[in-house]
Amino acid sequence: MKEKIAFINAVPYGSTGRIVNSIATVAENHNYDTFTYFSWTHVMPKSNTGKNVYVGSYLGKAFHIIASKILGLNGYFSFLDTMRLIKKLKEYKPNIIHLHVLHSWYINLPLLFRFIKNNNIPVVWTMHDCWAFTGQCTHFIVAKCDKWKNGCYSCPQYKEYPEAYVDQTKLMWNKKKKWFCKIENMTIVTPSKWLSGLVNQSFLKEYPVKVIHNGIDTSIFKPSKSNIIEKYNIPTNKIIILSVAYSWGYKKGLDILIALVKRLNSTKYHFIIVGTDKKIDEQLKYNNILSIHRTQNQKELVEIYSAADLFINPTLEDNYPTVNLESIACGTPVITFRTGGSPETIIDNMGCVVNYKDIDAMEKAITNYNIDVNRKQYIDFNKIDNSVRVLEYIDLYNNIVKSRGLNYG
């Protein structure tokens, strides 16, 4: 009989959705049976059958969002939706529950964790940010806050995602500690050593923490022929600097990027910025910038990575940015700040790291970088290939199954 793994994540798309689906696919190929449980989403398929099960509804999620914002109690609602989820879990009888993102207004946390504890189900929890051990926020580097270590209060960013109109971070920190601790068998997985270090300073330090770096599909992201320079009429005598983000703003380093554009000689450098919108375009009215709102497909994105000479990631807080990996896989070196897990993505000397928010150092790194020597060099794809990274999850599952011996249910 196959061992069963139930995956729970906020969405079936985006980076976390791709990670969940890739792990589930590889687990199926290694003789596990899997089911993935996602929250209701406006892009969900019409069918609610197969290996993906969608829990919840538009009205249930809308109520959760409104109530959480008004009361500041994210995770207290979606009672009926979570009861339906638990019913499905009881029917499926998983040997392992693999948690991912739980902070998107779709699940009743005390109900879910009470079910897990009462049934003594082994848990793997992949943490894609810091939310699990804070009173509310997903990151706190920019806010320069360390209250999460001993108990949140007077939150400087409670109005940011997952936003609320009142500060209930002190209560929520204590509630999370009660809900998330004292699980008999839980392993926490972090995509970066940086995040694992934070977990070990939090109220979750009682659990073993394993670092499994996120990977990318290196059959797609690899050095490729590109007509991007011709397509967008970029002068061939310029050094092309690329930046990609899926939600540009202050925390992603937009202000720093604009400052670099102003500083660097427009006759020598040309910037390509991907992931913008009309509002951001108003801040990018410079002759040496090409703003691309959205690429048509991954093939075009790969061609843009391959055409660039340098990739600049000015992010101010991040866990383990896969855009860095995508650029490196396409043969383009990365320059990034020493923040979060971003430095851990620089492999095989394909780039460099400068001090946090040091614009002078980043400008110097750009102007001094020897592109001809360092770019397009040999890359050990095993270090970033998703199919290799996911095998570490299979080893983790195997160890859990061996240590348990008995099946749930």
C-alpha positions in Angstrom: 0.0 0.0 0.0 1.3 3.5 -0.9 1.9 6.0 1.8 -0.2 9.1 1.4 0.8 12.8 1.5 -1.6 15.6 1.8 -0.3 19.0 0.6 -2.0 22.3 1.8 -1.2 25.6 0.2 -2.9 28.9 -0.4 -2.9 28.9 -4.2 -2.2 26.4 -7.1 -0.2 29.0 -9.0 2.8 31.3 -8.5 6.1 30.2 -7.0 4.6 28.3 -4.1 2.0 26.6 -6.3 4.7 25.4 -8.7 6.8 24.1 -5.8 3.9 22.2 -4.3 2.9 20.6 -7.7 6.5 19.7 -8.5 7.0 18.0 -5.2 3.7 16.1 -5.5 4.6 15.0 -9.0 8.0 13.6 -8.0 6.5 12.0 -4.9 4.0 10.2 -7.1 6.9 8.9 -9.2 8.5 7.6 -6.0 5.5 5.4 -5.0 3.7 7.9 -2.8 0.0 8.8 -3.3 -0.6 12.5 -3.1 -3.5 15.0 -2.8 -3.1 18.8 -2.9 -5.6 21.0 -1.1 -5.8 24.6 -2.3 -8.0 27.5 -1.2 -10.7 28.8 -3.5 -9.3 31.1 -6.2 -10.8 33.0 -9.1 -8.6 31.1 -11.5 -9.4 27.6 -10.2 -10.6 25.1 -12.9 -14.2 24.2 -13.2 -13.6 20.6 -12.1 -13.0 20.0 -8.4 -11.8 16.4 -8.9 -8.6 14.6 -9.4 -5.4 15.2 -7.5 -6.1 18.9 -6.8 -9.0 19.6 -4.4 -10.2 23.2 -3.9 -11.6 24.0 -0.5 -13.8 27.0 0.3 -15.8 29.5 -1.7 -15.8 33.1 -2.9 -18.1 34.2 0.0 -16.2 32.3 2.6 -12.9 33.8 1.6 -14.4 37.3 1.2 -15.8 37.1 4.8 -12.5 35.9 6.1 -10.7 38.8 4.5 -13.1 41.4 5.8 -13.4 40.0 9.3 -9.6 39.6 9.6 -9.0 43.2 8.5 -11.6 44.6 10.9 -10.7 42.5 13.9 -7.0 41.8 13.2 -7.5 38.1 13.7 -6.1 36.4 10.6 -6.7 32.6 10.9 -9.8 32.6 13.1 -12.4 32.4 10.3 -13.3 30.0 7.4 -14.8 27.7 10.1 -17.1 25.7 7.7 -14.5 25.6 4.9 -11.9 24.2 7.3 -14.4 21.6 8.6 -14.9 20.5 5.0 -11.2 20.3 4.6 -10.8 18.2 7.7 -13.6 15.9 6.5 -11.7 15.4 3.3 -8.5 14.7 5.2 -10.3 12.1 7.4 -11.5 10.4 4.2 -8.0 10.5 2.6 -6.2 9.4 5.8 -2.7 10.9 5.0 0.4 9.5 6.5 2.1 12.9 6.2 0.6 16.4 5.9 2.9 18.8 4.1 2.0 22.4 4.9 3.1 25.4 2.8 1.5 28.9 2.9 -1.3 29.3 5.4 -1.7 33.0 5.6 -4.0 33.9 2.7 -7.4 34.1 4.5 -8.6 30.6 3.8 -8.1 28.4 6.8 -9.1 28.2 10.4 -5.8 27.6 12.1 -6.9 26.4 15.6 -9.2 23.8 13.9 -6.5 22.5 11.5 -3.8 22.2 14.2 -6.2 20.6 16.7 -7.0 18.0 14.1 -3.3 17.4 13.4 -2.4 17.1 17.1 -5.4 14.9 18.0 -4.6 12.4 15.2 -0.8 12.6 15.7 -0.2 13.0 12.0 3.5 13.7 11.0 3.9 17.2 9.5 6.4 18.8 7.1 6.0 22.5 7.0 7.9 24.4 4.3 8.1 28.0 5.3 8.3 30.5 2.4 8.6 33.5 4.7 8.6 34.5 8.4 4.8 34.6 9.0 4.6 31.4 11.1 6.6 32.9 14.0 5.5 36.6 14.0 2.3 38.2 15.2 1.3 39.1 11.6 4.0 40.1 9.1 5.7 37.9 6.6 9.0 39.9 6.7 10.6 42.3 9.1 14.0 43.3 7.8 12.9 46.7 6.4 10.9 47.4 9.5 14.1 46.6 11.6 11.9 44.8 14.1 12.9 41.9 16.3 9.8 41.8 18.6 8.9 38.4 17.2 11.7 36.8 19.2 9.9 37.3 22.6 6.4 38.5 21.7 5.0 40.9 19.2 3.3 44.2 20.2 2.9 47.8 18.8 3.5 46.4 15.3 5.1 49.0 12.9 3.6 47.4 9.8 0.3 45.8 10.8 -1.4 47.7 8.0 0.7 45.7 5.5 -0.1 42.2 4.2 -1.8 40.3 5.7 -3.2 43.7 6.6 -5.5 44.7 9.4 -7.1 47.9 10.7 -6.2 47.2 14.3 -3.0 45.9 15.9 -3.7 42.4 17.3 -0.1 41.2 16.9 0.4 40.5 20.6 -2.6 38.3 20.8 -1.8 36.5 17.5 1.8 35.8 18.4 0.7 34.1 21.6 -2.1 32.2 19.7 0.3 31.0 17.0 2.7 29.8 19.7 -0.1 27.8 21.2 -1.4 26.4 17.9 2.0 25.6 16.2 4.0 24.2 19.2 3.7 20.8 20.8 3.2 18.8 17.6 4.7 15.4 18.3 6.3 15.0 14.9 6.9 18.1 12.8 9.9 19.0 10.6 10.3 22.5 9.4 11.8 23.1 5.9 13.3 26.4 4.9 14.5 27.3 1.4 17.4 29.3 2.9 20.0 29.0 5.7 19.0 32.6 6.7 15.4 31.6 7.4 16.5 28.5 9.3 18.5 30.7 11.5 15.5 32.8 12.3 13.3 29.7 13.0 15.9 28.6 15.5 15.5 31.9 17.4 11.7 31.7 17.4 9.2 29.8 19.5 9.4 27.1 16.8 13.0 26.2 17.8 11.8 23.0 19.4 11.4 21.5 16.0 14.1 20.1 13.7 14.8 22.4 10.7 16.1 21.2 7.3 17.3 23.5 4.6 16.1 22.5 1.1 16.8 25.2 -1.5 14.2 26.0 -4.1 15.1 25.0 -7.6 14.1 25.9 -11.1 13.4 24.0 -14.3 16.8 24.0 -16.0 15.3 22.4 -19.1 13.6 25.8 -19.6 16.0 28.3 -18.0 19.3 27.9 -19.8 21.4 30.0 -22.1 19.4 30.6 -25.2 19.5 32.4 -28.5 17.8 35.8 -28.2 16.5 38.5 -30.6 15.5 40.8 -27.7 18.1 43.4 -28.7 16.7 43.6 -32.2 13.1 43.3 -31.1 13.2 46.3 -28.8 15.8 48.3 -30.9 18.4 48.3 -28.0 21.8 49.7 -29.2 24.3 46.9 -29.6 27.1 48.9 -28.0 25.4 49.1 -24.6 25.8 46.9 -21.5 22.3 45.6 -20.7 21.3 45.5 -17.1 18.2 43.5 -16.2 15.9 43.5 -13.2 12.9 41.3 -12.7 10.3 41.3 -10.0 6.7 40.2 -9.8 5.6 43.1 -7.5 7.8 46.2 -7.8 7.9 48.6 -4.8 10.1 49.9 -2.1 10.8 46.5 -0.5 11.8 45.1 -3.9 14.3 48.0 -4.3 12.6 50.1 -6.9 13.9 53.4 -5.5 17.5 51.9 -5.5 17.0 50.8 -9.1 15.9 54.2 -10.2 18.9 55.8 -8.4 21.2 53.5 -10.3 19.6 54.4 -13.6 20.3 58.1 -12.8 23.9 57.4 -11.8 25.0 55.2 -14.6 26.0 56.7 -17.9 23.1 56.3 -20.3 25.5 56.1 -23.3 27.0 53.0 -21.9 24.2 51.2 -20.0 20.7 50.2 -20.9 18.2 48.9 -18.3 15.5 46.3 -18.9 12.9 46.2 -16.0 10.4 43.4 -16.1 7.2 43.2 -14.0 6.2 46.9 -14.1 2.9 48.5 -14.7 1.6 51.9 -15.9 1.9 53.5 -12.5 5.6 52.4 -12.2 6.2 53.6 -15.7 5.6 57.1 -14.5 8.8 56.8 -12.4 10.8 55.3 -15.2 10.8 58.1 -17.8 14.4 57.8 -18.8 15.8 57.1 -22.3 17.9 54.2 -21.2 15.1 52.1 -19.7 12.9 49.5 -21.4 9.9 48.7 -19.2 8.2 45.4 -19.8 4.9 44.9 -17.9 4.7 41.1 -18.5 6.5 38.6 -20.7 4.3 36.7 -23.1 5.7 33.3 -21.9 8.7 31.7 -20.2 10.5 31.5 -23.5 10.5 35.3 -23.9 11.7 35.6 -20.3 14.5 33.2 -20.9 15.5 35.2 -24.0 15.6 38.4 -21.9 17.7 36.8 -19.3 20.1 35.4 -22.0 20.4 38.8 -23.7 21.3 40.7 -20.5 24.9 41.2 -19.4 24.1 41.7 -15.7 21.2 41.0 -13.5 20.6 43.4 -10.6 18.4 42.4 -7.7 18.1 45.3 -5.3 15.6 43.5 -3.0 15.6 44.7 0.6 14.0 41.6 2.1 13.6 38.2 0.5 13.8 34.5 1.4 15.4 32.8 -1.5 14.7 34.7 -4.8 14.3 32.3 -7.7 14.8 35.2 -10.2 18.4 35.1 -9.3 18.6 31.4 -10.1 16.8 31.9 -13.4 19.3 34.6 -14.4 22.3 32.5 -13.4 20.9 29.4 -15.3 20.7 31.6 -18.4 24.3 32.5 -18.0 23.9 36.0 -16.7 25.6 37.0 -13.4 23.7 38.5 -10.5 24.5 41.4 -8.2 22.4 41.6 -5.1 22.4 43.0 -1.6 23.4 41.0 1.5 19.9 40.5 2.8 17.8 37.5 3.6 18.6 34.4 1.6 19.5 36.3 -1.6 23.3 35.8 -1.1 22.8 32.1 -1.0 21.6 32.0 -4.6 24.9 33.1 -6.0 26.6 29.9 -7.2 29.8 29.1 -9.2 31.1 32.8 -8.9 28.2 33.9 -11.1 27.8 37.3 -9.5 28.6 39.1 -6.3 27.0 40.4 -3.1 27.3 44.0 -1.7 26.4 45.4 1.7 22.7 46.0 2.5 21.2 49.2 0.9 24.7 50.3 -0.2 23.9 52.0 -3.5 27.6 53.2 -3.9 28.8 49.6 -3.6 26.2 48.3 -6.0 27.1 51.0 -8.6 30.8 50.1 -8.2 30.1 46.4 -8.5 28.3 47.1 -11.8 31.0 49.3 -13.3 33.9 47.1 -12.2 32.3 43.7 -13.0 34.3 41.9 -15.7 31.4 40.6 -17.8 33.6 39.0 -20.5 35.4 36.9 -17.9 32.5 35.9 -15.7 29.4 35.6 -17.7 28.2 32.5 -19.6 30.7 30.3 -17.7 30.1 26.7 -16.7 27.3 26.2 -14.2 26.7 23.2 -12.0 22.9 22.8 -12.8 22.6 20.2 -10.1 22.8 23.0 -7.5 19.7 24.7 -8.8 17.8 22.1 -10.8 14.3 21.6 -9.2 14.2 17.9 -10.0 17.4 17.4 -7.9 16.3 19.7 -5.0 12.9 17.9 -4.8 14.6 14.6 -4.1 15.6 15.9 -0.7 11.9 16.0 0.2 11.5 12.4 -0.9 14.4 11.5 1.5 12.6 13.4 4.2 9.3 11.6 3.6 11.1 8.2 3.6 12.8 8.9 6.9 9.4 10.0 8.5 7.7 6.8 7.2 10.5 4.6 8.5 10.5 6.2 11.9 6.8 5.9 12.3 6.1 2.4 11.2 2.4 2.7 11.7 -0.1 4.3 9.3 -2.6 7.0 10.4 -6.2 5.9 10.4 
